[in-house]
Amino acid sequence: MLDRMDQINELVKQEISRQLLSLFKGEIIAVTSVSVSRDLSFAKVWVSALNDVEKIAGLCQREAGSITHSLAGKLPIKRVPRLKFLPDLTPERADRIEHLIDTLHKNEDHK
């Protein structure tokens, strides 16, 4: 069973996802993870996008105030956290690691 913070993280993630879908029509964007502080004052929100993920994270951050305001009426918590949007660079890191492994294998084959 999920503990209270896991449930809050999931609720915030779902609601922010809904907000981003309506704000960024035509963009392929996803909230990959949310981490709300125990005192509910702050939340890190990782986003992924098909296009420039760092640019999208910046655009999301510009909309953080309106997203927070919208969350206030939709979440069953007494305090809505301040949002910090971060780019989820996991796919890029995975591609880099895969490339390095391929390079190592090619170098071994040439020995």
CORHUKA-V580558 format. One record per residue. RES is the residue in one letter. SS is DSSP state (H for helix, E for strand, - for the rest). PSI is psi as a letter, one per 20 degrees, with the letter a starting at -180 (999 if undefined). D_LAST is the distance of its C-alpha to the last C-alpha in whole Angstrom. Layout:
BEGIN
res/ss/psi/d_last
RES/SS/PSI/D_LAST
RES/SS/PSI/D_LAST
END
This chain:
BEGIN
res/ss/psi/d_last
M/-/q/52
L/-/q/51
D/-/r/53
R/H/g/55
M/H/h/52
D/H/g/50
Q/H/g/53
I/H/g/54
N/H/g/50
E/H/g/50
L/H/g/53
V/H/g/53
K/H/g/49
Q/H/g/51
E/H/g/54
I/H/h/52
S/H/g/50
R/H/g/53
Q/H/g/54
L/H/h/51
L/H/h/51
S/H/h/54
L/H/h/54
F/-/l/51
K/-/p/51
G/-/i/49
E/-/q/46
I/-/o/44
I/E/q/44
A/E/q/43
V/E/o/44
T/E/h/41
S/E/q/43
V/E/p/46
S/E/o/47
V/E/p/50
S/-/q/52
R/-/h/54
D/-/j/57
L/-/j/56
S/-/i/56
F/E/q/53
A/E/p/50
K/E/p/47
V/E/o/46
W/E/p/42
V/E/q/42
S/E/q/39
A/E/q/40
L/-/h/38
N/-/a/39
D/-/n/39
V/H/h/39
E/H/h/40
K/H/g/43
I/H/g/44
A/H/h/44
G/H/g/46
L/H/h/48
C/H/g/49
Q/H/h/50
R/H/h/52
E/-/j/54
A/H/h/54
G/H/g/57
S/H/h/59
I/H/g/56
T/H/g/57
H/H/g/61
S/H/h/60
L/H/h/59
A/H/h/62
G/-/i/64
K/-/i/61
L/-/p/60
P/-/l/62
I/-/q/61
K/-/h/64
R/-/p/61
V/-/p/59
P/-/q/56
R/E/p/55
L/E/p/52
K/E/o/48
F/E/p/46
L/E/q/42
P/E/p/39
D/-/o/37
L/-/j/34
T/H/g/32
P/H/g/31
E/H/g/29
R/H/g/28
A/H/g/26
D/H/g/25
R/H/g/23
I/H/g/22
E/H/g/20
H/H/g/19
L/H/g/17
I/H/g/16
D/H/g/15
T/H/g/13
L/H/g/11
H/H/g/10
K/H/g/9
N/H/h/7
E/H/h/5
D/H/h/6
H/-/i/4
K/-/999/0
END
